Amino acid sequence: MRQRTRNMVPKKVVGSEHVADAARRGRRMIEIMPGDIVTASARESAERLKINLVDGPIERPAVIETDGATAARRSLYRRNPKWTSPQPSANRAVRRISRLAIVGAGGVGMNVAHMAANADMVDDIVLTDVVPGLAESIALDLNHAGGITRSRCRVTGGTRLGLVADAEIVVVTAGRPRTPGMTRADLLQVNRRVIRTVAEAIRTQAPNAIVIVVTNPLDEMTVEMLRATDFPRNQVLGMAGTLDSSRFRRSIADKAGVPVADVEAMALGSHGDEMAPIVSRARVRGRPLADFLNPEAIAFCVRDAVTGGGQVVALRKTGSASLAPAHAVLELMDHMRGARAGPVPVSVMMQGEYGIDGVVLGVPCWLGMNGLAEVAEIPLQDEERDQLNAAAEAIRKRLA
């Protein structure tokens, strides 16, 4: 048997699997010790996932010792009704988006432009819409607001789809909105033609862009965008689960009587009647949903999430939700640029994950500036897996 000397430090090979594991854990750095070997694929993965490979050893702060009484007091306080979730750390490398193109200057598109400009997360925003003067007026209005917000972002607008040229991210909201009594599936044939026209402009003018599809029916339109652009799946994302999960969290918070910051929950599946709010993974202050709500209340929260979009349509009569979908788009862009960490629900083309292949479905994903980095396969109950499969089959039938 070979003996190690006292001063010998075993070398480690850092591969792409180590980088992927760090991303799954929400880490932004991997320490590389002297003598460690970093593979080329690991460096490529680290660049794609925005994880820093830092030469070690890194000097670490001294461990603060806590006596047993203090530790017990903190543990008991966490169970107290007054306990609130701590704010997430902001110590992450955050990138600015160089150019954001928004196709469709209606409610969602206008609000995405407004929030992105106000957050000063983009250098250049371009809005395009078929209605003459609409995108231009919104762009001018937002530039005027910059005198108050001091945003460095510059906004332009026009009617030409060629304005998407050289965009890093293209958000597609163009299409007919729902009206009362109309399902998302009813929009399929109308908005399919819109998506194909937009896709051709993106394919020729912005071939490296990440496309975020918002147009309904969302899962089906994401499939159409993939087909028409012939982009790889990492470049075409559907905004759905972010919005559905937000509605699910809000409903749980209201029923449980807690701040929404204390709730963690997600909705997967399709952006419609086949939505699958994942009850088994939902948590209130870190504890299972059943500790706070009875089965009837939980069932209400599930129905409330599934019907949330329809509730807005019924009240507005002539349009659908615009503010919450815009916030959902910003959430995806924040994950892509490193302002948020962890998996987020996104509609992507499935390639065997969760046993599903060849259809777009909302699942938790890791995102980076190249779009989809990896689908996160989380443990689900059998009933929840059945819901995902049912959603996949429903989408296939509608597309057929």
C-alpha positions in Angstrom: 0.0 0.0 0.0 1.2 3.5 -0.9 1.7 5.8 2.0 1.0 9.5 1.9 3.5 11.8 3.4 2.3 14.3 6.0 2.6 17.3 3.6 1.2 15.6 0.6 -2.2 17.1 -0.5 -4.2 14.8 -2.9 -4.9 16.4 -6.3 -8.4 16.7 -7.6 -9.7 16.7 -11.1 -12.4 19.3 -11.5 -14.8 18.3 -14.3 -18.0 19.7 -15.7 -20.0 17.6 -13.3 -18.5 19.6 -10.4 -19.5 22.8 -12.0 -23.1 21.6 -12.6 -23.3 20.5 -9.0 -22.1 23.9 -7.8 -24.8 25.6 -10.0 -27.5 23.3 -8.5 -26.5 24.3 -5.0 -26.6 28.0 -5.9 -22.9 28.6 -5.6 -21.1 31.2 -7.6 -17.5 30.1 -7.1 -15.4 26.9 -7.0 -12.1 27.0 -5.2 -9.2 25.5 -7.2 -6.3 24.3 -4.9 -2.7 24.2 -6.0 -2.1 21.1 -8.1 -5.8 20.6 -9.0 -6.6 19.8 -12.6 -9.4 21.7 -14.3 -10.7 20.1 -17.5 -11.6 22.1 -20.6 -15.2 21.1 -20.3 -15.3 22.4 -16.7 -14.0 25.8 -17.8 -16.6 25.9 -20.6 -19.4 25.0 -18.2 -18.2 27.5 -15.7 -18.2 30.2 -18.3 -21.7 29.2 -19.4 -23.2 29.1 -15.9 -21.3 32.2 -14.7 -19.4 30.4 -12.0 -16.0 31.7 -11.0 -13.0 29.3 -10.8 -10.9 30.9 -8.1 -7.3 30.0 -7.2 -7.1 28.8 -3.6 -6.5 28.6 -0.7 -9.0 31.3 0.1 -8.6 33.0 3.4 -11.8 32.4 5.4 -13.2 34.4 8.3 -12.9 32.8 11.8 -15.9 30.7 12.8 -18.1 32.5 15.3 -18.9 30.1 18.1 -22.4 30.1 19.4 -23.4 28.7 22.8 -26.1 26.1 23.1 -28.7 28.4 24.7 -28.4 30.9 21.9 -28.7 28.2 19.2 -31.8 26.8 20.9 -33.4 30.3 21.2 -32.8 31.0 17.5 -34.3 27.6 16.6 -37.4 28.3 18.7 -37.8 31.8 17.3 -37.9 30.3 13.7 -41.1 28.5 14.8 -42.6 31.7 16.1 -45.5 33.2 14.0 -43.4 36.5 13.9 -40.6 34.8 12.1 -40.0 36.1 8.5 -37.8 34.8 5.7 -34.3 36.3 5.6 -33.5 38.4 2.5 -31.3 36.5 0.0 -27.7 37.5 -0.3 -26.9 39.9 -3.1 -23.2 39.0 -3.4 -23.4 37.6 -6.9 -21.8 38.6 -10.2 -24.6 40.3 -12.1 -24.4 41.0 -15.8 -26.1 43.8 -17.7 -28.0 42.9 -20.9 -26.6 44.7 -23.9 -29.7 44.8 -26.1 -33.3 43.7 -25.3 -35.8 43.5 -28.1 -39.6 43.3 -27.3 -41.9 42.3 -30.1 -45.4 43.5 -29.2 -45.9 46.8 -27.4 -49.2 45.9 -25.7 -49.7 45.6 -22.0 -47.1 42.9 -21.3 -44.5 44.3 -23.7 -44.9 47.9 -22.5 -44.5 46.8 -18.8 -41.5 44.6 -19.6 -39.8 47.6 -21.2 -40.8 49.9 -18.3 -39.5 47.6 -15.6 -36.3 46.7 -17.4 -35.5 50.4 -18.0 -36.4 51.4 -14.5 -34.2 48.6 -13.1 -31.3 49.8 -15.3 -30.5 46.2 -16.2 -30.2 46.8 -20.0 -28.1 49.1 -22.1 -30.5 49.3 -25.0 -34.2 48.4 -25.4 -36.0 48.3 -28.7 -39.8 48.0 -29.0 -41.6 46.9 -32.2 -45.3 46.8 -32.9 -47.5 46.7 -36.0 -49.6 49.7 -34.8 -47.9 52.8 -36.2 -46.6 55.1 -33.5 -47.4 52.9 -30.6 -43.9 51.5 -29.9 -42.4 54.9 -30.7 -44.6 56.7 -28.2 -43.9 54.3 -25.5 -40.1 54.5 -26.2 -40.3 58.3 -26.0 -42.3 58.2 -22.8 -39.8 55.8 -21.2 -36.8 58.0 -22.2 -38.6 61.0 -20.6 -39.0 59.0 -17.4 -35.2 58.4 -17.5 -34.7 62.0 -16.4 -36.3 61.0 -13.1 -35.0 57.5 -12.7 -31.5 58.4 -14.0 -31.5 55.1 -15.9 -28.7 54.7 -18.4 -30.9 52.6 -20.6 -31.9 54.0 -24.0 -35.3 53.0 -25.6 -36.3 53.1 -29.2 -39.4 52.0 -31.0 -40.7 51.2 -34.5 -42.8 49.0 -36.7 -40.1 47.0 -38.4 -39.3 43.5 -37.2 -35.7 44.1 -38.3 -35.3 46.1 -35.2 -34.6 42.9 -33.3 -31.2 42.7 -34.9 -28.3 41.8 -32.6 -30.5 41.5 -29.5 -29.2 39.3 -26.7 -32.7 38.6 -25.6 -36.0 38.8 -27.6 -39.3 38.8 -25.6 -42.2 37.9 -27.9 -45.6 39.1 -26.7 -47.2 39.8 -30.1 -50.5 38.1 -30.8 -54.2 38.3 -30.1 -55.1 38.4 -26.3 -57.8 36.3 -24.8 -61.4 37.6 -24.3 -64.0 36.3 -21.8 -65.0 32.7 -22.6 -62.0 32.1 -24.9 -59.4 29.5 -23.8 -55.7 29.7 -24.6 -56.2 26.9 -27.1 -58.7 28.9 -29.0 -55.9 31.3 -29.9 -53.7 28.5 -31.5 -54.4 29.1 -35.2 -54.5 32.9 -35.0 -51.3 33.4 -33.1 -49.4 30.6 -34.9 -49.2 32.8 -38.0 -47.9 35.7 -35.9 -45.2 33.5 -34.3 -43.9 32.2 -37.6 -43.5 35.7 -39.0 -41.7 36.9 -35.9 -39.5 33.8 -35.8 -38.3 34.4 -39.3 -37.1 37.9 -38.3 -35.3 36.5 -35.2 -33.7 33.7 -37.2 -32.2 36.0 -39.7 -31.5 39.2 -37.7 -30.7 37.8 -34.2 -29.5 34.2 -34.6 -27.7 34.2 -31.2 -30.6 35.7 -29.2 -32.4 33.9 -26.4 -36.1 34.0 -27.1 -38.7 34.3 -24.3 -42.2 33.5 -25.6 -45.1 35.1 -23.8 -47.8 34.8 -26.6 -50.7 32.4 -25.8 -51.2 29.5 -25.9 -47.8 29.7 -24.5 -46.5 26.1 -24.6 -47.8 25.5 -28.2 -46.3 28.9 -29.3 -43.0 28.0 -27.8 -43.0 24.8 -29.9 -43.8 26.9 -33.0 -41.0 29.3 -32.2 -38.5 26.3 -32.0 -39.7 24.9 -35.2 -39.7 28.2 -37.2 -36.3 29.4 -35.9 -34.7 25.9 -35.9 -32.8 27.1 -32.8 -31.5 24.6 -30.2 -33.7 24.2 -27.2 -31.5 26.3 -24.9 -32.3 29.4 -27.0 -36.1 29.3 -26.8 -37.9 29.6 -23.4 -41.6 29.9 -22.6 -42.6 32.2 -19.7 -45.3 30.3 -17.9 -44.3 28.5 -14.7 -42.9 31.8 -13.2 -46.2 33.4 -13.5 -48.3 30.4 -12.4 -46.0 29.8 -9.4 -46.4 33.5 -8.4 -50.2 33.1 -8.4 -49.9 29.8 -6.4 -47.6 31.4 -3.8 -49.9 34.5 -3.4 -53.0 32.3 -2.9 -51.2 30.1 -0.3 -50.0 33.3 1.6 -53.5 34.7 1.7 -55.0 31.5 2.9 -52.3 30.9 5.5 -52.3 34.5 6.7 -48.5 34.9 6.2 -46.4 37.3 4.1 -45.8 35.9 0.6 -42.0 36.0 1.3 -42.6 33.1 3.7 -44.0 30.9 1.0 -42.0 28.7 -1.4 -44.1 26.9 -4.1 -44.0 26.2 -7.8 -46.4 25.3 -10.6 -45.3 23.1 -13.5 -47.0 21.4 -16.5 -48.8 23.5 -19.0 -49.8 27.2 -18.9 -53.5 26.3 -18.8 -56.0 23.8 -17.5 -53.4 21.1 -17.3 -51.3 23.2 -14.9 -49.7 21.2 -12.1 -49.2 23.2 -8.8 -46.8 21.0 -6.9 -48.3 20.7 -3.4 -45.7 18.2 -2.1 -42.9 20.7 -2.5 -44.7 23.8 -1.2 -43.5 25.2 2.0 -44.6 27.9 4.4 -41.7 29.1 6.7 -39.9 26.0 5.7 -42.6 23.6 6.8 -45.1 21.5 4.7 -48.3 23.1 3.5 -50.4 20.7 5.6 -49.0 22.2 8.8 -50.8 25.5 7.9 -53.8 24.6 5.7 -56.4 21.9 5.6 -57.1 19.8 2.5 -60.0 22.1 1.4 -57.9 25.2 1.6 -55.0 23.6 -0.3 -57.4 22.5 -3.0 -58.7 26.1 -3.2 -55.2 27.4 -3.7 -54.6 24.9 -6.5 -57.8 26.0 -8.3 -56.9 29.6 -7.7 -53.6 29.2 -9.4 -55.0 27.3 -12.4 -57.8 29.8 -13.0 -55.8 32.9 -12.1 -55.4 34.1 -15.7 -59.0 33.5 -16.5 -60.1 35.6 -13.5 -58.2 38.6 -14.8 -59.7 38.1 -18.3 -63.2 37.9 -16.9 -62.8 41.2 -15.1 -61.1 43.1 -17.9 -63.4 41.9 -20.7 -61.1 43.1 -23.5 -57.7 41.8 -22.6 -55.6 39.6 -20.3 -53.1 40.1 -17.5 -50.2 42.4 -18.2 -48.4 43.4 -14.9 -47.8 39.9 -13.4 -46.6 38.4 -16.7 -44.2 41.3 -17.2 -42.8 40.6 -13.7 -42.4 36.9 -14.6 -40.4 37.9 -17.7 -38.1 40.1 -15.5 -37.6 37.1 -13.2 -36.4 34.9 -16.0 -34.0 37.7 -17.2 -32.7 38.1 -13.7 -31.9 34.4 -13.5 -30.2 34.6 -16.9 -28.0 37.5 -15.9 -27.1 36.2 -12.4 -29.2 38.5 -10.3 -31.2 35.5 -8.9 -30.0 32.0 -8.1 -31.6 28.5 -8.1 -34.0 26.7 -10.5 -37.0 28.5 -11.9 -40.0 27.1 -13.7 -39.7 27.6 -17.5 -41.4 26.0 -20.5 -38.7 24.2 -22.5 -38.5 21.3 -25.0 -38.2 18.1 -23.0 -35.5 15.6 -23.9 -36.2 12.7 -21.6 -36.4 14.6 -18.3 -39.2 13.3 -16.1 -39.7 10.6 -18.7 -41.1 13.1 -21.2 -39.7 13.7 -24.7 -40.5 15.9 -27.7 -42.9 18.4 -26.2 -42.6 21.8 -24.5 -43.5 21.7 -20.8 -43.0 23.8 -17.7 -40.4 22.4 -15.5 -37.8 23.8 -13.0 -34.6 24.9 -14.9 -31.2 26.4 -14.3 -30.7 29.5 -16.6 -27.7 31.5 -17.7 -26.9 34.0 -20.4 -27.0 31.2 -23.0 -30.6 30.4 -21.9 -31.3 26.9 -20.6 -28.4 25.5 -18.8 -30.0 22.4 -17.3 -33.4 21.0 -16.4 -33.6 20.3 -12.7 -35.3 17.0 -11.9 -36.9 17.3 -8.5 -38.6 14.5 -6.6 -42.3 14.4 -7.3 -45.2 12.3 -6.0 -46.7 9.8 -8.5 -49.8 11.9 -8.8 -47.8 14.9 -9.7 -45.8 13.0 -12.3 -49.1 11.8 -13.8 -50.2 15.4 -14.1 -47.0 16.3 -16.0 -47.6 13.4 -18.4 -51.2 14.4 -18.9 -50.2 18.0 -19.7 -47.6 16.7 -22.2 -50.2 14.6 -24.0 -52.7 17.5 -24.0 -50.2 19.8 -25.7 -49.3 17.1 -28.3 -53.0 16.7 -29.2 -53.5 20.4 -29.6 -50.5 20.7 -31.8 -51.6 17.8 -33.9 
